[in-house]
Amino acid sequence: MEVFVADWLNLLIRWAHMIAGIGWIGTSFYFVALDMSLKKREGMPDGVLGTAWEVHGGGFYHVQKYMVAPAELPKDLIWFKWEAYLTWFTGILLMVVQFYWNAEAWLVDPAVMDLDPLTAIAISAISLAVGWFVYDGICRSPLGRNVIVLAVTVFLLILAASYFYTHVFSARSALIHVGAFVGTIMAANVFGIIIPNQKKITASLVAGEAPDPRLGAMGKQRSMHNTYLTLPVLVMMVSGHYPMLTSHPEAWLIVGLILVIGGLGRHFLVRHEVGDGLDKIGWCLPVIAVAFAAAVFVTWPQDRTSSVAAVGDEEILALTQTHCLSCHATNPSHEAFEQPPKNVVLETLDQFRRHKQQIIVQTVQSEIMPLGNETGMTLEERARLGAWLRDN
């Protein structure tokens, strides 16, 4: 019953996380595109930086942006914040249900670092908070005054976090933590900087005072950080489905390539939306291509079976009993499952043949399975399993 409840919670929270994330990403992309497409026109009201004409859903919209804020604010001012807050909140709930609930299976891998579940959970939670304070300190330091220097420093911060997580947690959870690390920074930017600064500007206007333009500039800086980090975070959040990313011995370096690909991809889209030609942004495409080719190259699977002689059926059945059937049986004995994961049952040799490609990817080429390597499957056993699959 506990597993049944956990599965339903996982599904509902994941659904809510996706809905909130779509809302947050959508508003972020829209407002960045809007901000970049504003133009100065004749007859603009005082204080207006630029305006944009848009068409959508059969209607025409005329949007204008003030440099700081208008002299008077309407009572029905709309604040875009709950999308970010709910995305982060549902993401943390999903982390609890997916990784903290059965931490010994999902979060901890003794082959990486032998932690008790409570220690692993504490490290996870504390590291997310520490990441925000380090990032915020960097942005407020002299490094934050130079866009290029700040971008490189934040890039190195995320790489350092990636190295840390891949040397502490299981492969399946490490890159998810990188995504949570960056996602926490993004949500905290909204909660701790963007919205508070906008409220201070609003308060100054209500009091008849001139708002501090630095507040708007700081909010704009953090908003741009968020939009450039969005695409890499999306890859991190789905990384658990792709062992070629998570199980690589230097997965933290792959994170660097993902940051380059996603960040430059977002830059190309942002600048393309405002009309920049290929003469200005075309350089992004070959750099993205090279980074992608590098990611494919370093994750190319190694053949562990070439030097292994033929393996008998009896040995595979014995290996199955030791490493597979606690989860992949008709009635699993593993406490985390009431049904075999993905309905994959491995009780017979024919079932092994049927799921051959999945087993090669999940077990032979990577170390994703067995889950958290709880059974201590060796590299030699993986190679021998791969040799049997090769010949069958």
KAJO-V817686 format. One record per pair of residues at least 12 apart in sequence whose C-alpha atoms are under 8 Angstrom apart, sorted by sequence separation. I is the first residue (numbers start at 1). J is the second residue. D is the distance in whole Angstrom. If there is no record, write none. Layout:
i=I j=J d=D
i=I j=J d=D
This chain:
i=38 j=50 d=5
i=39 j=51 d=5
i=51 j=63 d=5
i=52 j=64 d=6
i=104 j=116 d=7
i=108 j=120 d=7
i=138 j=150 d=8
i=162 j=174 d=8
i=165 j=177 d=7
i=327 j=339 d=8
i=328 j=340 d=5
i=38 j=51 d=5
i=39 j=52 d=6
i=51 j=64 d=4
i=104 j=117 d=6
i=107 j=120 d=7
i=162 j=175 d=7
i=165 j=178 d=7
i=268 j=281 d=6
i=327 j=340 d=6
i=328 j=341 d=7
i=38 j=52 d=5
i=50 j=64 d=6
i=51 j=65 d=6
i=103 j=117 d=5
i=201 j=215 d=7
i=268 j=282 d=8
i=327 j=341 d=7
i=37 j=52 d=7
i=49 j=64 d=8
i=50 j=65 d=6
i=138 j=153 d=8
i=200 j=215 d=8
i=201 j=216 d=8
i=328 j=343 d=8
i=329 j=344 d=8
i=330 j=345 d=6
i=48 j=64 d=7
i=49 j=65 d=6
i=50 j=66 d=7
i=138 j=154 d=8
i=162 j=178 d=6
i=268 j=284 d=7
i=328 j=344 d=6
i=329 j=345 d=5
i=48 j=65 d=6
i=49 j=66 d=5
i=100 j=117 d=8
i=103 j=120 d=8
i=161 j=178 d=7
i=198 j=215 d=7
i=328 j=345 d=5
i=329 j=346 d=6
i=34 j=52 d=7
i=48 j=66 d=4
i=49 j=67 d=5
i=103 j=121 d=7
i=197 j=215 d=5
i=198 j=216 d=7
i=328 j=346 d=6
i=329 j=347 d=6
i=364 j=382 d=5
i=47 j=66 d=5
i=48 j=67 d=6
i=135 j=154 d=7
i=197 j=216 d=7
i=265 j=284 d=7
i=328 j=347 d=8
i=363 j=382 d=7
i=364 j=383 d=6
i=47 j=67 d=6
i=158 j=178 d=7
i=161 j=181 d=8
i=264 j=284 d=6
i=265 j=285 d=8
i=47 j=68 d=8
i=100 j=121 d=6
i=198 j=219 d=8
i=325 j=346 d=7
i=364 j=385 d=7
i=47 j=69 d=8
i=135 j=157 d=8
i=197 j=219 d=7
i=324 j=346 d=7
i=325 j=347 d=7
i=364 j=386 d=6
i=47 j=70 d=7
i=235 j=258 d=8
i=265 j=288 d=7
i=158 j=182 d=7
i=194 j=218 d=8
i=195 j=219 d=8
i=264 j=288 d=7
i=193 j=218 d=8
i=194 j=219 d=4
i=38 j=64 d=8
i=193 j=219 d=6
i=194 j=220 d=8
i=232 j=258 d=6
i=261 j=287 d=8
i=320 j=346 d=7
i=360 j=386 d=6
i=38 j=65 d=8
i=232 j=259 d=5
i=261 j=288 d=5
i=320 j=347 d=8
i=194 j=222 d=7
i=260 j=288 d=7
i=193 j=222 d=8
i=194 j=223 d=7
i=232 j=261 d=8
i=360 j=389 d=8
i=35 j=65 d=8
i=229 j=259 d=8
i=232 j=262 d=5
i=261 j=291 d=6
i=231 j=262 d=5
i=232 j=263 d=7
i=260 j=291 d=7
i=261 j=292 d=7
i=317 j=348 d=8
i=190 j=222 d=8
i=230 j=262 d=8
i=231 j=263 d=7
i=317 j=349 d=7
i=189 j=222 d=6
i=190 j=223 d=8
i=229 j=262 d=8
i=258 j=291 d=8
i=356 j=389 d=7
i=189 j=223 d=7
i=228 j=262 d=8
i=229 j=263 d=6
i=231 j=265 d=8
i=257 j=291 d=6
i=228 j=263 d=5
i=231 j=266 d=7
i=257 j=292 d=7
i=313 j=349 d=8
i=353 j=389 d=7
i=189 j=226 d=8
i=257 j=294 d=8
i=228 j=266 d=6
i=257 j=295 d=7
i=186 j=225 d=8
i=227 j=266 d=8
i=228 j=267 d=7
i=353 j=392 d=7
i=186 j=226 d=5
i=254 j=295 d=6
i=324 j=370 d=7
i=182 j=229 d=8
i=323 j=370 d=6
i=120 j=169 d=8
i=132 j=181 d=8
i=131 j=181 d=7
i=135 j=185 d=7
i=183 j=233 d=7
i=182 j=233 d=7
i=248 j=299 d=7
i=128 j=180 d=7
i=132 j=184 d=7
i=323 j=375 d=6
i=27 j=80 d=8
i=124 j=177 d=8
i=128 j=181 d=5
i=132 j=185 d=5
i=322 j=375 d=7
i=113 j=167 d=7
i=127 j=181 d=8
i=131 j=185 d=7
i=179 j=233 d=5
i=245 j=299 d=7
i=323 j=377 d=7
i=112 j=167 d=6
i=113 j=168 d=5
i=129 j=184 d=8
i=179 j=234 d=8
i=244 j=299 d=6
i=112 j=168 d=6
i=113 j=169 d=7
i=128 j=184 d=7
i=132 j=188 d=7
i=244 j=300 d=8
i=112 j=169 d=7
i=179 j=236 d=5
i=180 j=237 d=8
i=244 j=301 d=8
i=112 j=170 d=7
i=178 j=236 d=7
i=179 j=237 d=6
i=24 j=83 d=5
i=23 j=83 d=6
i=24 j=84 d=5
i=108 j=168 d=8
i=109 j=169 d=6
i=176 j=236 d=6
i=304 j=364 d=8
i=108 j=169 d=5
i=109 j=170 d=5
i=175 j=236 d=6
i=176 j=237 d=5
i=304 j=365 d=7
i=21 j=83 d=7
i=107 j=169 d=6
i=108 j=170 d=5
i=109 j=171 d=8
i=175 j=237 d=8
i=176 j=238 d=8
i=303 j=365 d=8
i=319 j=381 d=8
i=20 j=83 d=5
i=21 j=84 d=7
i=24 j=87 d=7
i=107 j=170 d=6
i=176 j=239 d=7
i=302 j=365 d=7
i=20 j=84 d=7
i=106 j=170 d=7
i=175 j=239 d=7
i=176 j=240 d=7
i=301 j=365 d=6
i=107 j=172 d=8
i=175 j=240 d=8
i=20 j=86 d=6
i=21 j=87 d=5
i=106 j=172 d=7
i=107 j=173 d=6
i=20 j=87 d=5
i=106 j=173 d=7
i=172 j=239 d=8
i=173 j=240 d=7
i=172 j=240 d=5
i=17 j=86 d=7
i=18 j=87 d=8
i=316 j=385 d=7
i=17 j=87 d=5
i=17 j=88 d=8
i=172 j=243 d=8
i=175 j=246 d=7
i=174 j=246 d=7
i=316 j=388 d=8
i=17 j=90 d=5
i=311 j=384 d=7
i=16 j=90 d=7
i=17 j=91 d=6
i=99 j=173 d=7
i=172 j=246 d=6
i=311 j=385 d=8
i=171 j=246 d=5
i=172 j=247 d=8
i=308 j=383 d=7
i=313 j=388 d=8
i=14 j=90 d=7
i=171 j=247 d=5
i=308 j=384 d=7
i=311 j=387 d=7
i=312 j=388 d=7
i=13 j=90 d=6
i=14 j=91 d=8
i=17 j=94 d=8
i=310 j=387 d=7
i=311 j=388 d=5
i=13 j=91 d=8
i=304 j=382 d=8
i=305 j=383 d=5
i=309 j=387 d=7
i=310 j=388 d=7
i=304 j=383 d=5
i=305 j=384 d=7
i=308 j=387 d=6
i=13 j=93 d=7
i=14 j=94 d=6
i=13 j=94 d=6
i=305 j=386 d=6
i=306 j=387 d=8
i=310 j=391 d=8
i=304 j=386 d=7
i=305 j=387 d=5
i=10 j=94 d=6
i=166 j=251 d=7
i=305 j=390 d=8
i=166 j=252 d=7
i=10 j=97 d=6
i=9 j=97 d=7
i=10 j=98 d=7
i=163 j=251 d=8
i=91 j=180 d=8
i=162 j=251 d=8
i=163 j=252 d=5
i=162 j=252 d=5
i=163 j=253 d=8
i=6 j=97 d=7
i=159 j=252 d=6
i=162 j=255 d=7
i=159 j=253 d=7
i=88 j=183 d=7
i=88 j=184 d=7
i=159 j=255 d=7
i=159 j=256 d=6
i=88 j=187 d=6
i=155 j=256 d=8
i=85 j=187 d=6
i=84 j=187 d=6
i=155 j=259 d=8
i=84 j=190 d=7
i=85 j=191 d=7
i=81 j=190 d=7
i=81 j=191 d=8
i=81 j=195 d=7
i=243 j=361 d=7
i=248 j=366 d=8
i=243 j=362 d=7
i=247 j=366 d=6
i=247 j=367 d=6
i=247 j=368 d=7
i=244 j=366 d=7
i=243 j=366 d=6
i=243 j=368 d=7
i=73 j=202 d=8
i=69 j=201 d=8
i=68 j=201 d=8
i=69 j=202 d=8
i=72 j=205 d=7
i=71 j=205 d=7
i=72 j=206 d=8
i=69 j=205 d=8
i=68 j=211 d=7
i=68 j=213 d=7
i=68 j=216 d=7
i=32 j=224 d=8
i=28 j=223 d=8
i=32 j=227 d=8
i=172 j=368 d=7
i=171 j=368 d=7
i=29 j=227 d=7
i=28 j=227 d=6
i=25 j=227 d=8
i=170 j=372 d=6
i=25 j=230 d=7
i=105 j=336 d=8
i=36 j=270 d=8
i=102 j=336 d=7
i=36 j=271 d=8
i=37 j=273 d=7
i=33 j=270 d=6
i=36 j=273 d=8
i=37 j=274 d=5
i=32 j=270 d=7
i=36 j=274 d=6
i=33 j=273 d=6
i=33 j=274 d=7
i=110 j=372 d=8
i=111 j=373 d=8
i=109 j=372 d=5
i=110 j=373 d=8
i=108 j=372 d=7
i=109 j=373 d=7
i=110 j=374 d=8
i=106 j=371 d=7
i=107 j=372 d=8
i=109 j=374 d=8
i=105 j=371 d=6
i=106 j=372 d=6
i=105 j=372 d=5
i=104 j=372 d=8
i=105 j=374 d=7
i=3 j=335 d=8
i=3 j=336 d=6
i=3 j=337 d=6
i=4 j=338 d=7
i=3 j=338 d=6
